[in-house]
Amino acid sequence: MTIHLVKLCVGADDISDLVNWQSQLQTRYKRVFHTTRMVPKRQADLLEGGSLYWVIKRQIRVRQQITDIEEFVDGQGIRRCHLHLNPELVHTRLQARRPFQGWRYLTPQDAPIDAPSNIEVDDDMPEDMRSELTEMGLL
């Protein structure tokens, strides 16, 4: 059964911050990944089409498909993992999230649907305007 992860994008003020950070990873390592201390126990379910949903400014805004999970031990002897991600960011309908630490599992039923791809959304759009358009079903 497919399962997803939801994670705070700490330090990001908008989606462009995530894009810039991942562009640096892509340039340096030739891949996009996120490193976590905890290793997901439901790896098989995550690799069955699961995504990492990013929370930016208390809203899930985008997701990336998880393509692989690589466990390793860092230089200090701490077990960690890389969540390898498809570099494509898929915009989602906004979904509010309270702050939390680490990541959480997210069922497909609870995950926000993808935003319509034929609508361009300016990342600089004010939050109140974006929320109002979302409530009207236009985003």
C-alpha positions in Angstrom: 0.0 0.0 0.0 1.4 3.4 -1.0 2.3 5.8 1.8 3.8 9.3 1.7 5.9 11.4 3.9 5.3 15.0 5.0 8.3 17.2 6.1 8.8 20.8 7.1 11.1 22.6 4.6 13.0 24.4 7.4 14.5 27.7 6.4 12.4 28.1 3.2 10.2 31.2 2.9 8.8 30.0 -0.5 9.1 27.4 -3.1 12.0 29.2 -4.8 14.1 28.6 -1.7 13.5 24.8 -2.1 14.4 25.0 -5.8 17.6 26.9 -5.1 18.7 24.4 -2.4 17.9 21.4 -4.6 19.7 23.0 -7.6 22.8 23.2 -5.5 22.5 19.5 -4.6 21.9 18.6 -8.3 25.0 20.5 -9.3 27.2 19.1 -6.6 26.0 15.5 -6.4 24.2 15.0 -9.7 21.0 14.0 -7.8 18.4 15.4 -5.4 18.0 13.9 -2.0 17.1 14.8 1.5 19.0 13.4 4.5 17.2 12.3 7.6 18.3 10.8 10.9 15.4 8.4 11.2 15.0 5.6 8.6 11.4 5.0 7.6 10.2 1.5 8.6 7.7 1.5 5.7 10.2 1.7 2.9 8.5 -0.7 0.6 5.3 1.3 0.8 7.1 4.6 0.2 8.8 3.1 -2.9 5.5 2.0 -4.3 4.7 5.5 -5.7 5.1 7.5 -2.5 6.1 11.2 -2.4 7.7 13.6 0.0 5.2 16.5 0.7 7.0 19.7 1.6 5.5 22.1 4.2 6.6 25.7 3.6 5.2 28.5 5.8 2.7 26.1 7.5 1.2 24.9 4.2 1.9 21.8 2.1 2.8 23.4 -1.2 4.7 20.8 -3.4 5.6 17.2 -3.5 8.4 15.1 -5.0 8.2 11.4 -5.7 10.6 9.3 -3.6 12.7 7.2 -6.0 15.0 5.4 -3.5 15.9 5.2 0.1 19.6 4.7 1.0 20.6 3.9 4.5 24.1 4.8 5.7 26.2 5.5 8.7 27.8 9.0 8.8 31.3 9.9 9.8 30.2 10.2 13.5 28.8 6.6 13.5 25.1 7.8 13.4 22.7 5.8 11.2 20.9 8.0 8.7 19.3 7.8 5.3 19.0 9.7 2.0 15.6 10.0 0.6 16.3 10.2 -3.2 13.8 12.4 -4.9 12.6 13.0 -8.4 13.8 16.6 -9.1 10.4 17.6 -10.5 8.4 19.6 -8.0 4.6 19.0 -8.3 2.5 21.8 -7.0 -0.3 20.7 -4.7 -3.4 22.3 -3.4 -2.5 24.1 -0.2 -3.1 22.2 3.0 -2.4 23.7 6.4 0.0 21.9 8.8 1.1 22.7 12.3 4.8 22.7 13.1 6.3 19.3 14.0 9.8 17.8 14.1 11.1 15.2 11.7 8.7 13.7 9.2 5.3 12.1 9.4 3.6 9.4 7.3 0.8 10.7 5.2 -1.9 8.4 3.8 -3.0 8.9 0.2 -6.5 9.8 1.5 -5.0 12.6 3.7 -2.6 14.0 1.0 -3.6 17.1 -0.8 -4.4 16.6 -4.5 -2.1 18.0 -7.2 -2.8 21.5 -8.3 -4.1 21.8 -11.9 -1.1 21.9 -14.2 -2.7 24.3 -16.7 -2.8 27.2 -14.1 0.3 29.2 -13.5 0.8 30.3 -9.9 3.2 33.1 -9.1 5.3 32.0 -6.0 5.3 35.7 -4.9 1.5 35.7 -4.7 0.3 37.0 -1.3 -0.9 34.1 0.9 -4.3 35.6 1.6 -5.0 35.9 -2.2 -3.7 32.3 -2.8 -5.9 31.0 0.1 -9.0 32.8 -1.3 -8.4 31.5 -4.8 -7.9 28.0 -3.4 -11.2 28.2 -1.4 -12.9 29.3 -4.6 -11.5 26.2 -6.4 -9.4 28.2 -8.8 -6.0 27.0 -7.6 
